[in-house]
Amino acid sequence: MALIRYAVIAVATMVSAISVSMVGIIGWIGLIIPHVARLMIGSMNMRLIPASALLGASFLVGADILARSLSGIEIPIGIVTEIVGIPIFVLVLSRVRRGWT
C-alpha cells in the first residue's frame, strides 16, 4: 500500500512539473488557487469549482494590475505572481500539512 501511495505522489509531482514547464511560470497559480478556495469555502464541489475560477481570475487580474503599475516599465506578470504567490503557497502548504497523517 505504501508503494502505491509513493508512486501516486511521484506521478502527481511529475504531472505538476510538466504542466508548469509547458504552461509557464504563471501556470503554477492554477495548482494553488483551488487549495486556497477550498480553505475559504470548504470542499463542496458545486461551490468550489466556480470559486476557484473566480479566485484565479481575480488573482491574475490583480497581479497584472500590479505588474503594470509598480514602476515606469512593465514588469513581467510572472515575477509578480511569484512574489505574491510564494507566501500564499507557504501558507497553504502549512495548513494542508496539518491535515496529513
PENORPE-V418348 format. One record per pair of residues at least 12 apart in sequence whose ideal C-beta (glycine too) atoms are under 8 Angstrom apart, sorted by the first residue. I is the first residue (numbers start at 1). J is the second residue. D is the distance in whole Angstrom. If there is no record, write none. Layout:
I & J & D
I & J & D
//
This chain:
16 & 31 & 6
19 & 31 & 8
24 & 78 & 7
25 & 78 & 4
25 & 81 & 7
25 & 82 & 7
26 & 60 & 7
26 & 77 & 6
26 & 78 & 6
26 & 81 & 6
28 & 85 & 7
29 & 56 & 6
29 & 59 & 6
29 & 60 & 7
29 & 81 & 6
29 & 85 & 6
30 & 56 & 6
32 & 85 & 6
32 & 88 & 6
32 & 89 & 6
32 & 92 & 6
33 & 52 & 6
33 & 55 & 5
33 & 56 & 4
33 & 59 & 6
34 & 48 & 7
34 & 52 & 4
35 & 92 & 5
35 & 96 & 6
36 & 55 & 6
36 & 88 & 6
36 & 92 & 6
37 & 51 & 4
37 & 52 & 4
37 & 55 & 5
39 & 92 & 7
39 & 95 & 6
40 & 55 & 8
59 & 81 & 8
59 & 84 & 8
60 & 77 & 8
60 & 81 & 7
63 & 77 & 6
63 & 80 & 5
63 & 81 & 5
63 & 84 & 6
64 & 77 & 6
64 & 80 & 8
66 & 80 & 5
66 & 84 & 7
67 & 79 & 7
67 & 80 & 5
//
